[in-house]
Amino acid sequence: MLDGFEYPAILVSADYRILATNELYRSTFGEIDVDKDARCYQVSHGYQVPCDQAGESCPLLACKSSGEKERVLHVHTTPRGKEHVDVEMLPIRGDGGELKYFVEILKPVHIASAELSTQNMVGRSPVFNTLVEMINLVAARDTSVLLMGESGTGKELAAKAIHDASSRSGRPMITVECAGLTETLFESELFGHVKGAFTGATSNKRGLLESAEGGTLFLDEIGDVPLGMQVKLLRLIETGTYRAVGSTELKRAQFRLICATHKNLSNNVASGEFREDLYYRINAFPIVLPPLRERGEDIALIAKSILEKFSKKDMYRLTESAIKLLEKCYFAGNIRELRNVLERAIIFAHSNIIDVKVLERCMLDISRRVNPKEQRWEDLKTKERHYLNELLDFCDGDKARAAEIAGISLRSLYRKLGTSV
């Protein structure tokens, strides 16, 4: 039965014991001695307890609860190191209808890496795994995707991952930088123009949309598209047709749309800066990219991958204390800012070892930042005392006036200041 699946698969009992494996599993993940009472959580993760007791979602437990097929993305230990795996759990019932066995199908996910990589997104943290799961779910479909997140979180890399995992991967992914383009220039870049369409149009120009035919069109910073151009963009998405600037010929476009923005588009819709109908057309499948401050356990892996990409002859290495310093920092510019810090570190380093002293020279402004979540809050009584003292200064020491402005009695003012009337 297991060899009938097109992916690696194992048969598991209700108490997590691996009873059998198929050939694809053995060639991908290695041999398992099923006679030695191997448990799925031990083999896949090295845990001594089931996944749900180790802080992860357990597809077998979910399958027991629902009685239906369940699916989850995990990071598994494999002969090649840590790898992302799309796990699908299928229940098998006995003659009496009881849940007796489970088939676990493991589909390796190649759009991200749980080890060093200079090409793919990297990470192992729960929020990153959720992101990979979302990308993996939508990639196979032609659904429009809206990538949201702070600047520097890797939205273009996520768009590439969606494209590479889609059926359109053999066709080009064309990126249109929407920020800073005027309406006329945006239209010309996207749709192309014909000779004589405007001053300076000395020849026909092919638009980026035509270059994306059959592939993926990635509109980066969609929130910056001029309001007048949004109407034409909406028409393109709804009808799949467009006209080059200065032309009457109607052309058809065939592409998958991915958009990205660091702005809150729903707020822009409310303020009239972004069309509501366009917003709902591009927001069919929203994905939020987590900021670096929510991916603390990924920082070491990301930093090492960036250094490997920068390296030519020498492989630069971070000391443990340097990694700890990076993990404490609040990177407002996220991965892009971390990359800038490491690029500076390579310039300052006297060898291929980057220690705390080198990093401190590269991040003076960053080290002084305070993570809003780590700000020290004063207690209410101290805050109140500061307020009343500032109010007294404003009133030139006139306590009666200060009490009136504060909306309390003079006696209460004295009590709160800790002085006698």
C-alpha positions, 0 to 999 in steps of 0.5 A: 500500500505504501509503495503506491504513494508518489511521496515518502510514506510511513505507516504509524500506529495510534501510539506513534510507533512506525510499523512500515516505510515505503521505498521512497521514504528509505531513499529520501530519509534513510532506513528505519528498523521497525522492530526496535519500537521506533516512534515517529517523533523520535525519528523525525525530530529527535524528541523523547515525547510526541510533537504536541508535548514538545511545543509543535503541532502534531498531525497524528493527534489532530487526525485522532481528534478530527477523524479526517486527513490533517496537514502540517509543515514541520522541520525534520532531521534528515541525513542532509540536516534539517529540512522543511517537510509538508506532512499529511496524515491519513487515518485508516479505520478498522472493521468496527470504524475505530481509528487503527492506523495512520499513513504519514506522507512526507513531501519535502519542501524546497522553497525554503531552507532550514540550513545555510542557503544563499539562494532560498529563504532560511529559518526554523522558527514557528513564525517562519514555518507558518510563512513557508506553509502559507507559501507552499499551500498557495504556490500550486494555484493561480490565486492572486497573493498579497505579501504584506510586511515591514520593509526589509522582511524579504517580500521579493524573496517570498514572491520568487519562492511562490513563483518557483514552486508554481506550474509557471516556474518555467516562465519568467517572473517580472518585477515592477517597482511601483514606488516613485513612478508617475502615472504616465511612466508606470503605464508605459513601463507596464503596458508598453507604448507605440512610436509617437505616443508621447514626446520622446517615444521614438519607437515602439516599446514592449511592456513588462506585462508582455515579458511576463506572458505565461509567468508571474507579474510581481508588483512591488510596493503596490500601495504606491501605484498612482490612483489614476493608474489603479483603474487601469490595473483593475481592468487588467486584472478583471478582464485580462486585457490592456492597450499599449500607450498610444495604441487602439489594439486590445491585447490579452495578458496571461499571468499570475499576479503577486503584489507586495506592500509595506503599507496598511492598504486597508487604512489607505482604502479608508483614507481614499488613497487606494481603490477598495475594488482593487484592494479586494482583487489583489487580496485574495490570499494575504500573507504577512511576513514576520519582522526579524524581531519575531524570528530571534531563533533564526537570526544566527542562521540568517546571518551565517547564510548572508556571510556565506553569500558575501564570502569569496575566498574566506568564509567569515565566521561569527563568534558566539558572543557576536551572535548573542549581540545580534539576537538582542538588537532591534533591527528596524530595517529587518533582514536588509538592515542585518545584511548591511551590518554584516557587510560593514563587519566584513570591511572592519574585520582583520580576519575571517572572525567577526567578534563583538568588537567588530560588530559594535563598530558597525551598529552604534545606531542600532545598539541604542535602539529600544525594542518597543516590547522591551521598554521599561514602564513606570508604575502609575503612581510614579507617572502621576507624580511626574505629571503633577510636578510638570503641571506645577511648573506650568502653573508657576507653583500655584497649587490651587490652579494645578489642582483645578486643571488636574480635576482634583481637590487641593487636599488630594494634590497635596496627598499625591505629592506627599506634602502637607497642606 
